[in-house]
């Protein structure tokens, strides 16, 4: 198949089961060197709080910025949520510092 | 659309004129304009960059406007918030509230700003002579928003 067919087959490929899209903003985006990623959730990661712990275990900047003492806010599908909020396949999860607009 | 996110500047007079045009039930308009200052936390600020979360920002602001309309007998609300690179003296945010009387317009305008400060996903990064730094959230902003939550419980 040529390149255009490859692109077509990739863009129509089904999303991995259990995957979520994770977005990072402001200080976190800079520290992690990325604004987004797709991640297949291990079965042990069922809540927002568990996902934060899972990411923190990557070490380095992840460990520093997602430490329990850091004021990190989380939104699921563009609504701010508490740590015990459950995660579902296809969710858009965003991690960011307390907001400073206005 | 009562909520706009944009990089361009806004004209306060034109926005107020558009909001009140031809509506004889409006007796009062309260507005707030937030500006970029040239200093913060003891450092000179030469430039500020505003980042936001497209999609969530509009939803969060629309929710705040809906809540203001549910709490007070007001007629219309407009929120304009700029993003991108700004400089001292630039306008950042505009809130306009129209109503029959001033009391409700003033209260709703302050409420929208207090909630915007703590709920809408915007982040400021300042450039100072010492380099760039992300602005930290202020506990006084949380206290200002919390005040309205307490009032609702008391009612």
Interface residues (C-beta under 8 A of the other chain):
Chain A: X23 X25 X26 X27 X71 X75 X78 X79 X80 X94 X96 X97 X98 X99 X100 X101 X102
Chain B: X34 X50 X51 X52 X53 X55 X56 X59 X60 X81 X92 X93 X113 X116 X117 X118 X119 X120 X121 X122 X123 X124 X125 X134 X135 X136 X137
